[in-house]
Amino acid sequence: AAVCLVLWWCLCPVEVVAQETQEVVDTSQDETARLRVKLERAREAADSGQVELAGRLYVGILKEHRELIWLHVEFGEFLMSHGRINQARRHMEFAVKTQPLNVSALMGVARCRDASGDMSGAIRLYKRVLTTDPDSARARFHLGRLQYESGMLVEAEETYRDLVARNPKHWMGLNNLGMILTERGEPAAAHGPLKNALR
């Protein structure tokens, strides 16, 4: 088969090869243009509050382009924003399975677990996000929140200290750190973070 392929290229006129190559390029460009139009329609429907229409349009696109991981993440975000957590989780988990280091997808699965009350699963995933992206303030904040809600005050304090060390103006992190220190009987230590949270 390899020999035949080489012979075909050798025997085929240059003009024919160029023409067929151009046809492949044109087809690819046409497909990209069609995808762009469909995606614009889906996003417009989402932005205008036409939830069911937007959902159908996204599903239709994904039937044709299941390989587009970023689109699974985008659709997952859309579903989460409308409270469809289980559906969102399926798309986010598919994205993570395909691209294990995709921070947006990992964050999406973590948020789905968080929203569904799976605190231990969400904590594990927020930590996984931070392993991949240590600068994710959002993941660190929610990790600290879940640690606090789980009664892990020492761990939550450490997480929030890391958060505000990396993001000195993160007022929610400062506020939560101050509240934890107050709860642990350290009002003097809490004064600084609480004061800075109000700035």
Secondary structure, DSSP 8 states (H G I E B T S, - for coil): -HHHHHHHHHHS-HHHHHHHHHHHHHHHHHHHHHHHHHHHHHHHHHHTT-HHHHHHHHHHHHHH-TT-HHHHHHHHHHHHHTT-HHHHHHHHHHHHHH-TT-HHHHHHHHHHHHHTT-HHHHHHHHHHHHHH-TT-HHHHHHHHHHHHHTT-HHHHHHHHHHHHHH-TT-HHHHHHHHHHHHHTT-HHHHHHHHHHHT-
